[in-house]
Amino acid sequence: MKTLLPPGWPRPKGYANGTSAKGRVVVTAGVVGWTAAEEFERADLAGQFRQVLANILAILAEDGAGPEHIVRMTCYVTDIAEYRA
């Protein structure tokens, strides 16, 4: 994976202006904060987000990938106040 940051541009915090990657593409969909038994063990944002990350890592592992192979992630939050807390 290669981060694309044009010379002279200010360095963004927490993201890159662009990223290129070679090889296979793994696309996930419908990943939510429940367990493999389809049970929500936590009601709070942080707990469910931890579970989402664990679920994504399990999906990636099925193809021999890990968190270092993630190029982009989009998260949808329904409670912006809890997100900001």
PyMOL Python script that loads the backbone (N, CA, C, O; Angstrom):
from pymol import cmd

cmd.read_pdbstr("""\
ATOM      1  N   MET A   1       0.849  -1.164   0.000  1.00  0.00           N
ATOM      2  CA  MET A   1       0.000   0.000   0.000  1.00  0.00           C
ATOM      3  C   MET A   1       0.899   1.233   0.000  1.00  0.00           C
ATOM      4  O   MET A   1       1.926   1.267   0.679  1.00  0.00           O
ATOM      5  N   LYS A   2       0.505   2.230  -0.760  1.00  0.00           N
ATOM      6  CA  LYS A   2       1.297   3.452  -0.867  1.00  0.00           C
ATOM      7  C   LYS A   2       0.399   4.652  -0.568  1.00  0.00           C
ATOM      8  O   LYS A   2      -0.680   4.793  -1.144  1.00  0.00           O
ATOM      9  N   THR A   3       0.854   5.503   0.332  1.00  0.00           N
ATOM     10  CA  THR A   3       0.133   6.725   0.658  1.00  0.00           C
ATOM     11  C   THR A   3       0.507   7.794  -0.356  1.00  0.00           C
ATOM     12  O   THR A   3       1.684   7.976  -0.665  1.00  0.00           O
ATOM     13  N   LEU A   4      -0.486   8.497  -0.871  1.00  0.00           N
ATOM     14  CA  LEU A   4      -0.264   9.522  -1.887  1.00  0.00           C
ATOM     15  C   LEU A   4      -0.478  10.900  -1.274  1.00  0.00           C
ATOM     16  O   LEU A   4      -1.610  11.322  -1.038  1.00  0.00           O
ATOM     17  N   LEU A   5       0.628  11.590  -1.021  1.00  0.00           N
ATOM     18  CA  LEU A   5       0.598  12.924  -0.429  1.00  0.00           C
ATOM     19  C   LEU A   5       1.444  13.845  -1.308  1.00  0.00           C
ATOM     20  O   LEU A   5       2.671  13.822  -1.211  1.00  0.00           O
ATOM     21  N   PRO A   6       0.817  14.653  -2.159  1.00  0.00           N
ATOM     22  CA  PRO A   6       1.575  15.510  -3.062  1.00  0.00           C
ATOM     23  C   PRO A   6       2.513  16.455  -2.307  1.00  0.00           C
ATOM     24  O   PRO A   6       2.155  16.974  -1.250  1.00  0.00           O
ATOM     25  N   PRO A   7       3.720  16.677  -2.853  1.00  0.00           N
ATOM     26  CA  PRO A   7       4.674  17.576  -2.205  1.00  0.00           C
ATOM     27  C   PRO A   7       4.105  18.985  -2.076  1.00  0.00           C
ATOM     28  O   PRO A   7       3.444  19.495  -2.981  1.00  0.00           O
ATOM     29  N   GLY A   8       4.379  19.594  -0.937  1.00  0.00           N
ATOM     30  CA  GLY A   8       3.947  20.962  -0.701  1.00  0.00           C
ATOM     31  C   GLY A   8       2.532  21.081  -0.142  1.00  0.00           C
ATOM     32  O   GLY A   8       2.141  22.150   0.326  1.00  0.00           O
ATOM     33  N   TRP A   9       1.769  20.006  -0.185  1.00  0.00           N
ATOM     34  CA  TRP A   9       0.422  20.049   0.384  1.00  0.00           C
ATOM     35  C   TRP A   9       0.519  19.877   1.895  1.00  0.00           C
ATOM     36  O   TRP A   9       1.390  19.151   2.373  1.00  0.00           O
ATOM     37  N   PRO A  10      -0.359  20.532   2.658  1.00  0.00           N
ATOM     38  CA  PRO A  10      -0.357  20.297   4.101  1.00  0.00           C
ATOM     39  C   PRO A  10      -0.722  18.841   4.394  1.00  0.00           C
ATOM     40  O   PRO A  10      -1.557  18.251   3.709  1.00  0.00           O
ATOM     41  N   ARG A  11      -0.095  18.281   5.405  1.00  0.00           N
ATOM     42  CA  ARG A  11      -0.335  16.889   5.767  1.00  0.00           C
ATOM     43  C   ARG A  11      -1.644  16.767   6.541  1.00  0.00           C
ATOM     44  O   ARG A  11      -1.786  17.368   7.605  1.00  0.00           O
ATOM     45  N   PRO A  12      -2.600  16.001   6.024  1.00  0.00           N
ATOM     46  CA  PRO A  12      -3.865  15.831   6.728  1.00  0.00           C
ATOM     47  C   PRO A  12      -3.676  15.013   8.001  1.00  0.00           C
ATOM     48  O   PRO A  12      -2.748  14.211   8.107  1.00  0.00           O
ATOM     49  N   LYS A  13      -4.554  15.223   8.948  1.00  0.00           N
ATOM     50  CA  LYS A  13      -4.496  14.481  10.214  1.00  0.00           C
ATOM     51  C   LYS A  13      -5.532  13.362  10.179  1.00  0.00           C
ATOM     52  O   LYS A  13      -6.729  13.623  10.060  1.00  0.00           O
ATOM     53  N   GLY A  14      -5.074  12.122  10.282  1.00  0.00           N
ATOM     54  CA  GLY A  14      -5.985  10.991  10.368  1.00  0.00           C
ATOM     55  C   GLY A  14      -6.397  10.375   9.048  1.00  0.00           C
ATOM     56  O   GLY A  14      -7.181   9.426   9.036  1.00  0.00           O
ATOM     57  N   TYR A  15      -5.893  10.887   7.933  1.00  0.00           N
ATOM     58  CA  TYR A  15      -6.218  10.302   6.631  1.00  0.00           C
ATOM     59  C   TYR A  15      -5.138  10.696   5.635  1.00  0.00           C
ATOM     60  O   TYR A  15      -4.247  11.480   5.960  1.00  0.00           O
ATOM     61  N   ALA A  16      -5.212  10.165   4.445  1.00  0.00           N
ATOM     62  CA  ALA A  16      -4.288  10.527   3.373  1.00  0.00           C
ATOM     63  C   ALA A  16      -5.100  11.074   2.209  1.00  0.00           C
ATOM     64  O   ALA A  16      -6.259  10.702   2.025  1.00  0.00           O
ATOM     65  N   ASN A  17      -4.493  11.955   1.425  1.00  0.00           N
ATOM     66  CA  ASN A  17      -5.177  12.478   0.248  1.00  0.00           C
ATOM     67  C   ASN A  17      -5.480  11.379  -0.761  1.00  0.00           C
ATOM     68  O   ASN A  17      -6.446  11.473  -1.518  1.00  0.00           O
ATOM     69  N   GLY A  18      -4.666  10.352  -0.770  1.00  0.00           N
ATOM     70  CA  GLY A  18      -4.888   9.225  -1.669  1.00  0.00           C
ATOM     71  C   GLY A  18      -4.114   8.012  -1.199  1.00  0.00           C
ATOM     72  O   GLY A  18      -3.150   8.132  -0.442  1.00  0.00           O
ATOM     73  N   THR A  19      -4.535   6.851  -1.648  1.00  0.00           N
ATOM     74  CA  THR A  19      -3.860   5.596  -1.334  1.00  0.00           C
ATOM     75  C   THR A  19      -3.957   4.693  -2.548  1.00  0.00           C
ATOM     76  O   THR A  19      -5.011   4.593  -3.176  1.00  0.00           O
ATOM     77  N   SER A  20      -2.856   4.037  -2.876  1.00  0.00           N
ATOM     78  CA  SER A  20      -2.903   3.034  -3.937  1.00  0.00           C
ATOM     79  C   SER A  20      -2.510   1.692  -3.342  1.00  0.00           C
ATOM     80  O   SER A  20      -1.713   1.619  -2.408  1.00  0.00           O
ATOM     81  N   ALA A  21      -3.076   0.644  -3.893  1.00  0.00           N
ATOM     82  CA  ALA A  21      -2.796  -0.702  -3.395  1.00  0.00           C
ATOM     83  C   ALA A  21      -2.740  -1.666  -4.568  1.00  0.00           C
ATOM     84  O   ALA A  21      -3.407  -1.468  -5.584  1.00  0.00           O
ATOM     85  N   LYS A  22      -1.941  -2.708  -4.415  1.00  0.00           N
ATOM     86  CA  LYS A  22      -1.830  -3.743  -5.440  1.00  0.00           C
ATOM     87  C   LYS A  22      -2.415  -5.038  -4.898  1.00  0.00           C
ATOM     88  O   LYS A  22      -2.451  -5.253  -3.686  1.00  0.00           O
ATOM     89  N   GLY A  23      -2.868  -5.890  -5.792  1.00  0.00           N
ATOM     90  CA  GLY A  23      -3.328  -7.212  -5.361  1.00  0.00           C
ATOM     91  C   GLY A  23      -4.831  -7.340  -5.332  1.00  0.00           C
ATOM     92  O   GLY A  23      -5.547  -6.626  -6.033  1.00  0.00           O
ATOM     93  N   ARG A  24      -5.303  -8.267  -4.504  1.00  0.00           N
ATOM     94  CA  ARG A  24      -6.736  -8.552  -4.388  1.00  0.00           C
ATOM     95  C   ARG A  24      -7.471  -7.430  -3.666  1.00  0.00           C
ATOM     96  O   ARG A  24      -6.872  -6.629  -2.949  1.00  0.00           O
ATOM     97  N   VAL A  25      -8.764  -7.395  -3.872  1.00  0.00           N
ATOM     98  CA  VAL A  25      -9.637  -6.469  -3.168  1.00  0.00           C
ATOM     99  C   VAL A  25     -10.652  -7.297  -2.382  1.00  0.00           C
ATOM    100  O   VAL A  25     -11.310  -8.179  -2.934  1.00  0.00           O
ATOM    101  N   VAL A  26     -10.770  -7.003  -1.095  1.00  0.00           N
ATOM    102  CA  VAL A  26     -11.789  -7.628  -0.256  1.00  0.00           C
ATOM    103  C   VAL A  26     -12.780  -6.530   0.103  1.00  0.00           C
ATOM    104  O   VAL A  26     -12.388  -5.486   0.624  1.00  0.00           O
ATOM    105  N   VAL A  27     -14.047  -6.756  -0.169  1.00  0.00           N
ATOM    106  CA  VAL A  27     -15.087  -5.780   0.144  1.00  0.00           C
ATOM    107  C   VAL A  27     -15.989  -6.390   1.207  1.00  0.00           C
ATOM    108  O   VAL A  27     -16.449  -7.524   1.069  1.00  0.00           O
ATOM    109  N   THR A  28     -16.238  -5.634   2.262  1.00  0.00           N
ATOM    110  CA  THR A  28     -17.149  -6.105   3.305  1.00  0.00           C
ATOM    111  C   THR A  28     -18.472  -5.358   3.173  1.00  0.00           C
ATOM    112  O   THR A  28     -18.527  -4.277   2.587  1.00  0.00           O
ATOM    113  N   ALA A  29     -19.515  -5.928   3.710  1.00  0.00           N
ATOM    114  CA  ALA A  29     -20.828  -5.280   3.680  1.00  0.00           C
ATOM    115  C   ALA A  29     -21.663  -5.786   4.843  1.00  0.00           C
ATOM    116  O   ALA A  29     -21.558  -6.945   5.244  1.00  0.00           O
ATOM    117  N   GLY A  30     -22.485  -4.907   5.374  1.00  0.00           N
ATOM    118  CA  GLY A  30     -23.409  -5.308   6.427  1.00  0.00           C
ATOM    119  C   GLY A  30     -22.744  -5.686   7.731  1.00  0.00           C
ATOM    120  O   GLY A  30     -23.297  -6.470   8.503  1.00  0.00           O
ATOM    121  N   VAL A  31     -21.566  -5.142   7.992  1.00  0.00           N
ATOM    122  CA  VAL A  31     -20.854  -5.471   9.231  1.00  0.00           C
ATOM    123  C   VAL A  31     -21.377  -4.552  10.335  1.00  0.00           C
ATOM    124  O   VAL A  31     -21.262  -3.330  10.244  1.00  0.00           O
ATOM    125  N   VAL A  32     -21.943  -5.143  11.362  1.00  0.00           N
ATOM    126  CA  VAL A  32     -22.491  -4.381  12.484  1.00  0.00           C
ATOM    127  C   VAL A  32     -21.877  -4.879  13.787  1.00  0.00           C
ATOM    128  O   VAL A  32     -21.072  -5.811  13.791  1.00  0.00           O
ATOM    129  N   GLY A  33     -22.265  -4.247  14.892  1.00  0.00           N
ATOM    130  CA  GLY A  33     -21.657  -4.540  16.184  1.00  0.00           C
ATOM    131  C   GLY A  33     -22.234  -5.715  16.932  1.00  0.00           C
ATOM    132  O   GLY A  33     -22.344  -5.666  18.157  1.00  0.00           O
ATOM    133  N   TRP A  34     -22.607  -6.771  16.233  1.00  0.00           N
ATOM    134  CA  TRP A  34     -23.074  -7.956  16.934  1.00  0.00           C
ATOM    135  C   TRP A  34     -22.072  -9.086  16.811  1.00  0.00           C
ATOM    136  O   TRP A  34     -21.165  -9.051  15.980  1.00  0.00           O
ATOM    137  N   THR A  35     -22.257 -10.090  17.659  1.00  0.00           N
ATOM    138  CA  THR A  35     -21.354 -11.238  17.697  1.00  0.00           C
ATOM    139  C   THR A  35     -21.689 -12.200  16.563  1.00  0.00           C
ATOM    140  O   THR A  35     -22.638 -11.979  15.810  1.00  0.00           O
ATOM    141  N   ALA A  36     -20.906 -13.267  16.446  1.00  0.00           N
ATOM    142  CA  ALA A  36     -21.173 -14.295  15.436  1.00  0.00           C
ATOM    143  C   ALA A  36     -22.527 -14.964  15.670  1.00  0.00           C
ATOM    144  O   ALA A  36     -23.111 -15.532  14.747  1.00  0.00           O
ATOM    145  N   ALA A  37     -23.024 -14.895  16.911  1.00  0.00           N
ATOM    146  CA  ALA A  37     -24.347 -15.442  17.240  1.00  0.00           C
ATOM    147  C   ALA A  37     -25.461 -14.427  16.971  1.00  0.00           C
ATOM    148  O   ALA A  37     -26.614 -14.649  17.341  1.00  0.00           O
ATOM    149  N   GLU A  38     -25.108 -13.309  16.324  1.00  0.00           N
ATOM    150  CA  GLU A  38     -26.050 -12.232  15.993  1.00  0.00           C
ATOM    151  C   GLU A  38     -26.702 -11.639  17.238  1.00  0.00           C
ATOM    152  O   GLU A  38     -27.905 -11.378  17.264  1.00  0.00           O
ATOM    153  N   GLU A  39     -25.880 -11.432  18.271  1.00  0.00           N
ATOM    154  CA  GLU A  39     -26.341 -10.821  19.515  1.00  0.00           C
ATOM    155  C   GLU A  39     -25.521  -9.568  19.790  1.00  0.00           C
ATOM    156  O   GLU A  39     -24.296  -9.576  19.668  1.00  0.00           O
ATOM    157  N   PHE A  40     -26.207  -8.490  20.163  1.00  0.00           N
ATOM    158  CA  PHE A  40     -25.520  -7.271  20.574  1.00  0.00           C
ATOM    159  C   PHE A  40     -25.182  -7.410  22.052  1.00  0.00           C
ATOM    160  O   PHE A  40     -26.075  -7.388  22.899  1.00  0.00           O
ATOM    161  N   GLU A  41     -23.903  -7.553  22.364  1.00  0.00           N
ATOM    162  CA  GLU A  41     -23.488  -7.684  23.761  1.00  0.00           C
ATOM    163  C   GLU A  41     -23.333  -6.327  24.423  1.00  0.00           C
ATOM    164  O   GLU A  41     -23.373  -6.229  25.650  1.00  0.00           O
ATOM    165  N   ARG A  42     -23.157  -5.278  23.626  1.00  0.00           N
ATOM    166  CA  ARG A  42     -22.984  -3.928  24.165  1.00  0.00           C
ATOM    167  C   ARG A  42     -23.963  -2.986  23.473  1.00  0.00           C
ATOM    168  O   ARG A  42     -24.221  -3.117  22.277  1.00  0.00           O
ATOM    169  N   ALA A  43     -24.500  -2.046  24.223  1.00  0.00           N
ATOM    170  CA  ALA A  43     -25.421  -1.063  23.659  1.00  0.00           C
ATOM    171  C   ALA A  43     -24.711   0.246  23.331  1.00  0.00           C
ATOM    172  O   ALA A  43     -25.238   1.067  22.581  1.00  0.00           O
ATOM    173  N   ASP A  44     -23.509   0.445  23.891  1.00  0.00           N
ATOM    174  CA  ASP A  44     -22.805   1.709  23.702  1.00  0.00           C
ATOM    175  C   ASP A  44     -21.996   1.706  22.403  1.00  0.00           C
ATOM    176  O   ASP A  44     -21.627   0.652  21.886  1.00  0.00           O
ATOM    177  N   LEU A  45     -21.733   2.893  21.896  1.00  0.00           N
ATOM    178  CA  LEU A  45     -21.009   3.069  20.637  1.00  0.00           C
ATOM    179  C   LEU A  45     -19.626   2.432  20.683  1.00  0.00           C
ATOM    180  O   LEU A  45     -19.251   1.709  19.761  1.00  0.00           O
ATOM    181  N   ALA A  46     -18.865   2.688  21.739  1.00  0.00           N
ATOM    182  CA  ALA A  46     -17.496   2.162  21.821  1.00  0.00           C
ATOM    183  C   ALA A  46     -17.488   0.634  21.824  1.00  0.00           C
ATOM    184  O   ALA A  46     -16.673   0.016  21.139  1.00  0.00           O
ATOM    185  N   GLY A  47     -18.381   0.030  22.582  1.00  0.00           N
ATOM    186  CA  GLY A  47     -18.445  -1.428  22.645  1.00  0.00           C
ATOM    187  C   GLY A  47     -18.847  -2.049  21.318  1.00  0.00           C
ATOM    188  O   GLY A  47     -18.278  -3.056  20.898  1.00  0.00           O
ATOM    189  N   GLN A  48     -19.830  -1.442  20.659  1.00  0.00           N
ATOM    190  CA  GLN A  48     -20.249  -1.966  19.360  1.00  0.00           C
ATOM    191  C   GLN A  48     -19.172  -1.741  18.303  1.00  0.00           C
ATOM    192  O   GLN A  48     -18.983  -2.578  17.421  1.00  0.00           O
ATOM    193  N   PHE A  49     -18.466  -0.616  18.387  1.00  0.00           N
ATOM    194  CA  PHE A  49     -17.401  -0.361  17.414  1.00  0.00           C
ATOM    195  C   PHE A  49     -16.262  -1.370  17.580  1.00  0.00           C
ATOM    196  O   PHE A  49     -15.703  -1.845  16.592  1.00  0.00           O
ATOM    197  N   ARG A  50     -15.920  -1.695  18.831  1.00  0.00           N
ATOM    198  CA  ARG A  50     -14.906  -2.734  19.066  1.00  0.00           C
ATOM    199  C   ARG A  50     -15.329  -4.053  18.422  1.00  0.00           C
ATOM    200  O   ARG A  50     -14.511  -4.754  17.825  1.00  0.00           O
ATOM    201  N   GLN A  51     -16.618  -4.384  18.549  1.00  0.00           N
ATOM    202  CA  GLN A  51     -17.124  -5.623  17.955  1.00  0.00           C
ATOM    203  C   GLN A  51     -17.088  -5.552  16.426  1.00  0.00           C
ATOM    204  O   GLN A  51     -16.757  -6.537  15.766  1.00  0.00           O
ATOM    205  N   VAL A  52     -17.427  -4.395  15.867  1.00  0.00           N
ATOM    206  CA  VAL A  52     -17.349  -4.219  14.407  1.00  0.00           C
ATOM    207  C   VAL A  52     -15.926  -4.469  13.927  1.00  0.00           C
ATOM    208  O   VAL A  52     -15.712  -5.175  12.942  1.00  0.00           O
ATOM    209  N   LEU A  53     -14.951  -3.888  14.626  1.00  0.00           N
ATOM    210  CA  LEU A  53     -13.551  -4.086  14.227  1.00  0.00           C
ATOM    211  C   LEU A  53     -13.159  -5.554  14.319  1.00  0.00           C
ATOM    212  O   LEU A  53     -12.475  -6.068  13.433  1.00  0.00           O
ATOM    213  N   ALA A  54     -13.581  -6.232  15.375  1.00  0.00           N
ATOM    214  CA  ALA A  54     -13.288  -7.666  15.508  1.00  0.00           C
ATOM    215  C   ALA A  54     -13.928  -8.448  14.365  1.00  0.00           C
ATOM    216  O   ALA A  54     -13.323  -9.378  13.833  1.00  0.00           O
ATOM    217  N   ASN A  55     -15.145  -8.076  13.989  1.00  0.00           N
ATOM    218  CA  ASN A  55     -15.834  -8.751  12.888  1.00  0.00           C
ATOM    219  C   ASN A  55     -15.105  -8.528  11.563  1.00  0.00           C
ATOM    220  O   ASN A  55     -14.957  -9.457  10.769  1.00  0.00           O
ATOM    221  N   ILE A  56     -14.655  -7.307  11.330  1.00  0.00           N
ATOM    222  CA  ILE A  56     -13.919  -7.002  10.096  1.00  0.00           C
ATOM    223  C   ILE A  56     -12.615  -7.792  10.053  1.00  0.00           C
ATOM    224  O   ILE A  56     -12.250  -8.325   9.006  1.00  0.00           O
ATOM    225  N   LEU A  57     -11.913  -7.871  11.174  1.00  0.00           N
ATOM    226  CA  LEU A  57     -10.664  -8.638  11.209  1.00  0.00           C
ATOM    227  C   LEU A  57     -10.919 -10.115  10.931  1.00  0.00           C
ATOM    228  O   LEU A  57     -10.107 -10.769  10.276  1.00  0.00           O
ATOM    229  N   ALA A  58     -12.033 -10.645  11.419  1.00  0.00           N
ATOM    230  CA  ALA A  58     -12.375 -12.047  11.152  1.00  0.00           C
ATOM    231  C   ALA A  58     -12.646 -12.265   9.663  1.00  0.00           C
ATOM    232  O   ALA A  58     -12.243 -13.281   9.098  1.00  0.00           O
ATOM    233  N   ILE A  59     -13.324 -11.315   9.036  1.00  0.00           N
ATOM    234  CA  ILE A  59     -13.597 -11.410   7.596  1.00  0.00           C
ATOM    235  C   ILE A  59     -12.291 -11.354   6.813  1.00  0.00           C
ATOM    236  O   ILE A  59     -12.073 -12.165   5.913  1.00  0.00           O
ATOM    237  N   LEU A  60     -11.426 -10.408   7.148  1.00  0.00           N
ATOM    238  CA  LEU A  60     -10.138 -10.280   6.452  1.00  0.00           C
ATOM    239  C   LEU A  60      -9.301 -11.543   6.613  1.00  0.00           C
ATOM    240  O   LEU A  60      -8.658 -11.991   5.663  1.00  0.00           O
ATOM    241  N   ALA A  61      -9.309 -12.116   7.812  1.00  0.00           N
ATOM    242  CA  ALA A  61      -8.517 -13.320   8.082  1.00  0.00           C
ATOM    243  C   ALA A  61      -8.939 -14.479   7.187  1.00  0.00           C
ATOM    244  O   ALA A  61      -8.126 -15.352   6.883  1.00  0.00           O
ATOM    245  N   GLU A  62     -10.197 -14.498   6.764  1.00  0.00           N
ATOM    246  CA  GLU A  62     -10.679 -15.555   5.871  1.00  0.00           C
ATOM    247  C   GLU A  62      -9.938 -15.556   4.536  1.00  0.00           C
ATOM    248  O   GLU A  62      -9.918 -16.569   3.837  1.00  0.00           O
ATOM    249  N   ASP A  63      -9.326 -14.417   4.180  1.00  0.00           N
ATOM    250  CA  ASP A  63      -8.573 -14.335   2.926  1.00  0.00           C
ATOM    251  C   ASP A  63      -7.088 -14.073   3.192  1.00  0.00           C
ATOM    252  O   ASP A  63      -6.358 -13.654   2.294  1.00  0.00           O
ATOM    253  N   GLY A  64      -6.643 -14.323   4.433  1.00  0.00           N
ATOM    254  CA  GLY A  64      -5.234 -14.156   4.761  1.00  0.00           C
ATOM    255  C   GLY A  64      -4.798 -12.709   4.892  1.00  0.00           C
ATOM    256  O   GLY A  64      -3.612 -12.408   4.764  1.00  0.00           O
ATOM    257  N   ALA A  65      -5.734 -11.814   5.144  1.00  0.00           N
ATOM    258  CA  ALA A  65      -5.416 -10.387   5.272  1.00  0.00           C
ATOM    259  C   ALA A  65      -5.543  -9.955   6.728  1.00  0.00           C
ATOM    260  O   ALA A  65      -6.061 -10.694   7.565  1.00  0.00           O
ATOM    261  N   GLY A  66      -5.063  -8.747   7.018  1.00  0.00           N
ATOM    262  CA  GLY A  66      -5.130  -8.198   8.362  1.00  0.00           C
ATOM    263  C   GLY A  66      -5.403  -6.710   8.317  1.00  0.00           C
ATOM    264  O   GLY A  66      -5.637  -6.159   7.242  1.00  0.00           O
ATOM    265  N   PRO A  67      -5.379  -6.045   9.469  1.00  0.00           N
ATOM    266  CA  PRO A  67      -5.702  -4.618   9.515  1.00  0.00           C
ATOM    267  C   PRO A  67      -4.751  -3.762   8.684  1.00  0.00           C
ATOM    268  O   PRO A  67      -5.126  -2.683   8.224  1.00  0.00           O
ATOM    269  N   GLU A  68      -3.532  -4.237   8.493  1.00  0.00           N
ATOM    270  CA  GLU A  68      -2.563  -3.469   7.701  1.00  0.00           C
ATOM    271  C   GLU A  68      -2.936  -3.425   6.224  1.00  0.00           C
ATOM    272  O   GLU A  68      -2.329  -2.676   5.458  1.00  0.00           O
ATOM    273  N   HIS A  69      -3.919  -4.212   5.814  1.00  0.00           N
ATOM    274  CA  HIS A  69      -4.353  -4.239   4.418  1.00  0.00           C
ATOM    275  C   HIS A  69      -5.585  -3.376   4.162  1.00  0.00           C
ATOM    276  O   HIS A  69      -6.045  -3.276   3.025  1.00  0.00           O
ATOM    277  N   ILE A  70      -6.116  -2.759   5.200  1.00  0.00           N
ATOM    278  CA  ILE A  70      -7.303  -1.912   5.028  1.00  0.00           C
ATOM    279  C   ILE A  70      -6.882  -0.620   4.340  1.00  0.00           C
ATOM    280  O   ILE A  70      -5.987   0.084   4.808  1.00  0.00           O
ATOM    281  N   VAL A  71      -7.535  -0.320   3.232  1.00  0.00           N
ATOM    282  CA  VAL A  71      -7.246   0.902   2.487  1.00  0.00           C
ATOM    283  C   VAL A  71      -8.239   1.994   2.860  1.00  0.00           C
ATOM    284  O   VAL A  71      -7.867   3.161   2.990  1.00  0.00           O
ATOM    285  N   ARG A  72      -9.487   1.620   3.031  1.00  0.00           N
ATOM    286  CA  ARG A  72     -10.512   2.616   3.338  1.00  0.00           C
ATOM    287  C   ARG A  72     -11.612   1.979   4.179  1.00  0.00           C
ATOM    288  O   ARG A  72     -11.977   0.820   3.985  1.00  0.00           O
ATOM    289  N   MET A  73     -12.127   2.764   5.113  1.00  0.00           N
ATOM    290  CA  MET A  73     -13.246   2.325   5.939  1.00  0.00           C
ATOM    291  C   MET A  73     -14.235   3.468   6.054  1.00  0.00           C
ATOM    292  O   MET A  73     -13.842   4.604   6.319  1.00  0.00           O
ATOM    293  N   THR A  74     -15.494   3.189   5.860  1.00  0.00           N
ATOM    294  CA  THR A  74     -16.546   4.183   6.046  1.00  0.00           C
ATOM    295  C   THR A  74     -17.430   3.705   7.189  1.00  0.00           C
ATOM    296  O   THR A  74     -17.930   2.581   7.174  1.00  0.00           O
ATOM    297  N   CYS A  75     -17.613   4.569   8.173  1.00  0.00           N
ATOM    298  CA  CYS A  75     -18.439   4.227   9.332  1.00  0.00           C
ATOM    299  C   CYS A  75     -19.664   5.132   9.350  1.00  0.00           C
ATOM    300  O   CYS A  75     -19.559   6.341   9.143  1.00  0.00           O
ATOM    301  N   TYR A  76     -20.807   4.545   9.594  1.00  0.00           N
ATOM    302  CA  TYR A  76     -22.045   5.301   9.730  1.00  0.00           C
ATOM    303  C   TYR A  76     -22.452   5.282  11.196  1.00  0.00           C
ATOM    304  O   TYR A  76     -22.580   4.219  11.804  1.00  0.00           O
ATOM    305  N   VAL A  77     -22.653   6.470  11.756  1.00  0.00           N
ATOM    306  CA  VAL A  77     -22.990   6.622  13.168  1.00  0.00           C
ATOM    307  C   VAL A  77     -24.397   7.203  13.257  1.00  0.00           C
ATOM    308  O   VAL A  77     -24.694   8.207  12.610  1.00  0.00           O
ATOM    309  N   THR A  78     -25.254   6.587  14.045  1.00  0.00           N
ATOM    310  CA  THR A  78     -26.634   7.066  14.161  1.00  0.00           C
ATOM    311  C   THR A  78     -26.834   8.038  15.312  1.00  0.00           C
ATOM    312  O   THR A  78     -27.836   8.752  15.344  1.00  0.00           O
ATOM    313  N   ASP A  79     -25.901   8.080  16.259  1.00  0.00           N
ATOM    314  CA  ASP A  79     -26.022   8.990  17.401  1.00  0.00           C
ATOM    315  C   ASP A  79     -24.782   9.868  17.446  1.00  0.00           C
ATOM    316  O   ASP A  79     -23.781   9.505  18.064  1.00  0.00           O
ATOM    317  N   ILE A  80     -24.844  11.014  16.796  1.00  0.00           N
ATOM    318  CA  ILE A  80     -23.674  11.889  16.687  1.00  0.00           C
ATOM    319  C   ILE A  80     -23.242  12.417  18.058  1.00  0.00           C
ATOM    320  O   ILE A  80     -22.054  12.654  18.276  1.00  0.00           O
ATOM    321  N   ALA A  81     -24.179  12.602  18.975  1.00  0.00           N
ATOM    322  CA  ALA A  81     -23.824  13.078  20.317  1.00  0.00           C
ATOM    323  C   ALA A  81     -22.956  12.050  21.036  1.00  0.00           C
ATOM    324  O   ALA A  81     -21.985  12.420  21.695  1.00  0.00           O
ATOM    325  N   GLU A  82     -23.291  10.765  20.920  1.00  0.00           N
ATOM    326  CA  GLU A  82     -22.475   9.728  21.555  1.00  0.00           C
ATOM    327  C   GLU A  82     -21.109   9.642  20.883  1.00  0.00           C
ATOM    328  O   GLU A  82     -20.104   9.409  21.554  1.00  0.00           O
ATOM    329  N   TYR A  83     -21.063   9.828  19.570  1.00  0.00           N
ATOM    330  CA  TYR A  83     -19.795   9.812  18.841  1.00  0.00           C
ATOM    331  C   TYR A  83     -18.877  10.923  19.333  1.00  0.00           C
ATOM    332  O   TYR A  83     -17.675  10.713  19.493  1.00  0.00           O
ATOM    333  N   ARG A  84     -19.429  12.084  19.570  1.00  0.00           N
ATOM    334  CA  ARG A  84     -18.629  13.244  20.001  1.00  0.00           C
ATOM    335  C   ARG A  84     -18.240  13.176  21.475  1.00  0.00           C
ATOM    336  O   ARG A  84     -17.332  13.885  21.909  1.00  0.00           O
ATOM    337  N   ALA A  85     -18.916  12.332  22.243  1.00  0.00           N
ATOM    338  CA  ALA A  85     -18.655  12.257  23.691  1.00  0.00           C
ATOM    339  C   ALA A  85     -17.305  11.648  23.991  1.00  0.00           C
ATOM    340  O   ALA A  85     -16.934  11.514  25.157  1.00  0.00           O
TER     341      ALA A  85
END
""", "prot")
cmd.dss("prot")
cmd.show_as("cartoon", "prot")
cmd.util.cbc("prot")
cmd.orient("prot")
